[in-house]
C-alpha cells in the first residue's frame, strides 16, 4: 500500500492529510485449458500461447480430467481439441522437465511420471467412447504432433505444420512415435522421426495424419462442423464402432474378422440398429435412443 502526505492550508492545526491508495492486486493467471460447449460438442482449447501450448504437468492433468468428464456427460456427443496462439502445441514443457534435473535422481522419477501421465492422457482419447477431432491452426511438434495423431479425426489449417524433432536435441520422439506410426505408413513415420523436419499440412493430408486441410482461420469451425456431423449418429453405435476400430487394428487378420463378427452381431441386436434399419427401409429419419 502506498501512502502520500500533503500539507492542508485550510487546517489550522497543521495536521497532514493522507490519501490511501490500495495496492494493485495481481491479475489472475488465465486458465491454461478453456472449456466450451457448442451444442452437443465439447471444445477444449489449449491456452498457453506464450509457452507455445506446451504440455506441462498441469495441462496434461487438465486434459485427462476433461476427457473423463466428457465420457460421463450424456449431453456431449463429440469433442474438439483446439489451441490459441501461433502454435497448436510444441510438445512437452522442456523448461519444466529441465528444472527437475536438480532432483537427487537427476529427474528420473519425474520424467517417468510425466511420460506415463502423458501416455495415459493420449490413451484416454482413444478410449473415449465419443469421437475427438483436432483443430490444428499452427505447428504441432513432438507430443503436440502425438496429440493430433491420437485424435480420431483432424482438421488442419493450410498454415499448420507437423514435426517430431526430438532427434535434433538428442531426445528421440519415442512416445510420439507410438501414435504417429499408427496413423501414417512406416517409411513416412521414420522419415519424420529420423530427420525431425516439419511437414506442411498438405503433406500431412497426403500421408493420412490429418483428414482435411482448410483455409487458415476456418479450422476450428470446420472441426466443430465435422464433430457435429458425427454427433448426429447413434451414440451407442459410434461408441461400439470406435472401440472396435482400435481393438481390431492390433489383431491378426483372422482374429480381427472373428472379433468384428461378434461386434456386428451385438450391434444388430441393439435397439438403434433395429430403428436405423427400419427407418432406412421405410425411407424416414431414424429416432435414436442411444441403446
Secondary structure, 3 states (H helix, E strand, C coil): CEEEEECCCCCCCCCCEEEEECCCCCCCCCCCEEEEEECCEEEEEECCHHHCCCECHHHHHHHHHHHHHHHHCCCCCEEEEEECCCEEECCECHHHHHHHHHCCCCCHHHHHHHHHHHHHHHHHHHHCCCEEEEEECCEEECHHHHHHHHCCEEEEECCCEEECHHHHHCCCCHHHHHHHHCCCCHHHHHHHHHHCCCEEHHHHHHHCCCCEEECCCCHHHHHHHHHHHHHCCCHHHHHHHHHHHHHHCCCCHHHHHHHHHHHHHHHHCCHHHHHHHHHHHHCCCCCCCCC
